[in-house]
Amino acid sequence: MNTRAHALQSYTHTIYASYVGYITQAIVNNLSPLLFLTFSRQFGLSLDKITLITTVNFAVQLAVDLLSAHFVDRIGYRVCIVAAHVFSAAGLVGLALLPWLIPGAYGGILISVVLYAIGGGLIEVMISPIVEACPTEKKDAAMSLLHSFYCWGHLAVILLSTLFFRLVGVDRWPVLAVLWALVPLLNAFYFSRVPLYPVSGDHGPLSISALFRQRMFWILMVVMVCAGASEQAMSQWASAFAESALGVSKTIGDLAGPCTFALLMGTARALYGKHSDKIPLRKMMTLCASLCIAAYLLSALTPIPALGLAGCALCGFSVGIFWPGTFSIAALSMPAAGTAMYAFMALAGDVGCSGGPTLVGLIASGAGGDLRPGLLAAIVFPVLIILGVRLLRRRPNT
């Protein structure tokens, strides 16, 4: 009994390190966007160059998602997860130093982005299977709580960075980047010490070709695309929607839009993590998808600005379970799939995270800049989640 209790306590540290891993991913994804205007002013960067920063980050993470299916199992989880945090820290430190060491500054920024994007991509692929493999009960609850830490990290980056800018000054942002780099650097050491459990258990991982022959895998991929799209279609436009709906400043818009969205998304994940035994996961996915449809309808159709903002906030709560819930269903349905499944699901989620906001933006642009028609079109994503979950219910072991 004492030996088992000691083992579980050890794996508790694995879960704690994983929480910090998702905070690290939130740092590398959300710090640079806070500095875009500063980069433009300080280094004379045009809008297209600023846009390329986000594009490079996203493209590198997609490439890592795809390639990691081939190398993570061969190299080993510990080496890869420690390396992921070292890359993240190196990118953040590079962001503080390289623009002044490389002529033109912009090349230094892009090198830094590539470094921390490699780290962020590896973290996205690896953290979920690491936690899923831990010898704990209530896997879906653990996964939901895990993913809430990305939301808390997102909030921390916005709020603490804003506080730093107010107290120390925006021009001291390189100091802030180095301070944030301490998080992945310390977590790299933490991950070097905690125990890691085999991801594919006793089954041995399926080959990629065998995985592609599984009908259930493709249903999960569609649900994962829609999970990312449902989340980001609103999240990426939340600030602009708050400003256009309420006529407030960008600072207030950021707090009322993306901050509220992230807060409620994290709250939903934490609440389900605590009360998962009361509502089965697939039923919760269906209920949340229905709530997401209602949230998009409220935002898109209400003539009252405050209700439109309430719809935005409600959407944050409704999408919270989609991403971790899909991972948990996949782990239950295909326990032998191994790292490849998680890598391709991360890839699918990122495709959705890109495609959802793009759909909203294109339709809004065609409507003369009105976001409401774009948000209305995004209802297709939670509708497909409901259909996908229904199909999964008909499959064995789900």
Residue pairs with C-beta under 8 A, 6 or more apart in sequence:
7 135
7 195
8 135
8 136
10 194
10 195
11 134
11 135
11 136
11 194
11 195
11 197
13 190
13 193
13 194
13 195
14 130
14 131
14 134
14 194
14 195
14 196
14 197
15 131
15 134
15 136
15 142
15 146
16 190
17 187
17 190
17 191
17 194
18 127
18 130
18 131
18 146
19 146
19 149
20 149
20 183
20 186
20 187
20 190
21 81
21 84
21 85
21 123
21 126
21 127
21 187
21 191
22 123
22 127
22 146
22 147
22 149
22 150
22 153
23 149
23 150
23 152
23 153
23 156
23 183
24 85
24 88
24 119
24 120
24 123
24 153
24 183
24 184
24 187
25 88
25 120
25 123
25 124
25 127
25 150
25 153
26 149
26 150
26 151
26 152
26 153
26 154
26 156
26 157
27 88
27 92
27 153
27 157
27 180
27 183
27 184
28 57
28 88
28 91
28 92
28 116
28 117
28 119
28 120
28 184
29 57
29 120
29 154
30 153
30 154
30 157
30 158
31 92
31 95
31 157
31 161
31 176
31 177
31 180
32 53
32 54
32 57
32 95
32 113
33 54
34 157
34 158
34 161
34 162
35 173
36 50
36 53
38 170
38 171
38 173
39 45
39 50
39 53
39 109
40 46
40 47
40 50
42 171
43 99
43 105
43 106
43 109
45 106
49 106
52 110
53 109
53 110
53 113
56 110
56 113
56 114
56 117
57 113
57 116
57 117
57 120
58 117
58 350
58 354
60 113
60 114
60 117
60 118
60 121
61 117
61 120
61 121
61 124
61 350
62 121
62 347
62 350
62 351
63 121
64 117
64 118
64 121
64 122
64 125
65 121
65 124
65 125
65 343
65 344
65 346
65 347
65 350
66 343
66 344
66 347
68 80
68 121
68 122
68 125
68 126
68 339
68 343
69 208
69 339
69 340
69 343
69 344
70 208
71 80
72 80
72 122
72 125
72 126
72 339
72 343
73 199
73 205
73 338
73 339
73 340
77 126
77 130
77 196
77 199
78 191
78 192
78 196
80 122
80 126
81 122
81 123
81 126
81 127
81 130
81 191
81 196
82 188
82 191
82 192
83 119
83 122
84 118
84 119
84 120
84 122
84 123
84 126
85 119
85 123
85 184
85 185
85 187
85 188
85 191
86 119
86 184
86 185
86 188
87 115
87 116
87 118
87 119
87 122
88 115
88 116
88 119
88 120
88 123
88 181
88 184
89 119
89 181
89 182
89 184
89 185
89 188
90 115
90 116
90 119
91 112
91 113
91 114
91 115
91 116
91 117
91 118
91 119
92 112
92 116
92 177
92 178
92 180
92 181
92 184
93 177
93 178
93 181
94 108
94 111
94 112
94 115
94 116
95 109
95 112
95 113
95 116
95 174
95 177
96 173
96 174
96 175
96 177
96 178
96 181
97 108
97 174
98 107
98 108
98 109
98 111
98 112
99 105
99 106
99 108
99 109
100 108
101 108
102 108
102 111
119 184
121 346
124 346
124 350
125 339
125 342
125 343
125 346
126 339
126 342
127 146
128 143
128 146
128 147
128 324
128 327
128 342
128 346
129 199
129 331
129 338
129 339
129 342
130 196
130 197
130 199
131 142
131 143
131 146
132 139
132 142
132 143
132 199
132 327
132 328
132 331
133 196
133 197
133 198
133 199
133 201
134 142
134 197
135 197
136 142
138 276
138 277
139 328
139 331
139 332
140 272
140 276
140 281
140 324
140 325
140 328
141 272
141 273
141 274
141 276
141 277
142 273
143 324
143 325
143 327
143 328
143 331
144 269
144 270
144 272
144 273
144 276
144 320
144 321
144 324
144 325
144 328
145 269
145 270
145 273
145 274
146 324
147 269
147 320
147 323
147 324
148 265
148 266
148 267
148 268
148 269
148 270
148 273
148 320
149 266
150 266
151 262
151 263
151 265
151 266
151 269
151 320
152 266
154 258
154 262
154 266
155 259
155 262
155 263
155 266
157 180
158 254
158 258
158 259
158 262
159 259
161 176
162 251
164 172
164 176
164 179
165 173
165 176
168 175
168 176
199 205
199 338
199 339
199 342
200 335
200 336
200 337
200 338
200 339
201 335
201 336
203 335
203 336
204 336
204 338
205 336
205 337
205 338
205 339
205 340
206 214
206 334
206 336
206 337
206 338
206 340
206 341
207 340
208 340
211 217
211 334
211 337
211 340
211 341
211 344
214 334
214 337
216 333
216 334
216 392
216 395
216 398
217 334
217 337
217 341
217 344
219 388
219 391
219 392
219 395
220 326
220 329
220 330
220 333
220 334
220 341
220 345
220 388
220 392
221 344
221 345
221 348
222 348
222 384
222 388
223 326
223 329
223 384
223 385
223 388
223 389
223 392
224 323
224 326
224 345
224 348
224 349
224 352
225 348
225 349
225 351
225 352
225 355
226 322
226 352
226 381
226 382
226 384
226 385
226 388
227 319
227 322
227 323
227 325
227 326
227 349
227 352
227 385
228 323
228 348
228 349
228 350
228 351
228 352
228 353
228 355
228 356
229 352
229 353
229 355
229 356
229 359
229 378
229 381
230 289
230 292
230 319
230 322
230 352
230 356
230 378
230 381
230 382
230 385
231 265
231 319
231 322
231 323
231 352
231 353
231 356
232 352
232 353
232 354
232 356
232 357
233 356
233 357
233 359
233 360
233 374
233 375
233 378
233 381
234 241
234 261
234 295
234 296
234 299
234 312
234 315
234 316
234 319
234 375
234 378
235 258
235 261
235 262
235 316
235 357
236 356
236 357
236 360
237 357
237 360
237 361
237 364
237 371
237 374
237 375
238 257
238 258
238 260
238 261
238 312
238 316
239 250
239 253
239 254
239 257
239 258
240 253
240 257
240 371
241 257
241 299
241 308
241 309
241 312
241 371
241 375
242 248
242 252
242 253
242 254
242 256
242 257
242 309
242 312
243 249
243 250
243 253
243 257
244 371
245 305
245 306
245 308
245 309
246 252
246 253
246 256
246 305
246 306
246 309
248 256
256 309
257 309
257 312
260 312
260 313
260 316
261 312
261 313
261 315
261 316
262 316
263 316
264 313
264 314
264 316
264 317
264 320
265 316
265 317
265 319
265 320
266 320
267 317
267 320
268 288
268 316
268 317
268 318
268 319
268 320
268 321
269 320
269 321
269 324
272 279
272 284
272 320
272 321
276 284
279 287
281 321
281 325
281 328
281 329
282 329
282 389
282 392
282 393
282 398
284 321
284 325
285 321
285 322
285 325
285 326
285 329
285 385
285 389
286 386
286 389
286 390
288 318
288 319
288 320
288 321
288 322
289 318
289 322
289 382
289 383
289 385
289 386
289 389
290 382
290 386
291 314
291 317
291 318
292 315
292 318
292 319
292 322
292 381
292 382
292 385
293 379
293 382
293 383
294 314
294 318
295 311
295 312
295 314
295 315
295 318
296 311
296 315
296 375
296 376
296 378
296 379
296 382
297 311
297 376
297 379
298 307
298 308
298 310
298 311
298 314
299 308
299 311
299 312
299 315
299 372
299 375
300 311
300 372
300 373
300 375
300 376
301 372
301 376
302 308
302 311
318 382
322 385
323 349
326 345
327 342
327 345
329 389
329 392
329 398
330 337
330 341
330 342
330 345
332 397
332 398
333 392
333 395
333 397
333 398
334 341
352 381
356 378
356 381
359 374
359 377
359 378
360 371
360 374
360 375
360 377
360 378
361 374
362 374
363 373
363 374
363 377
364 370
364 371
364 372
364 373
364 374
366 373
367 373
367 374
392 398
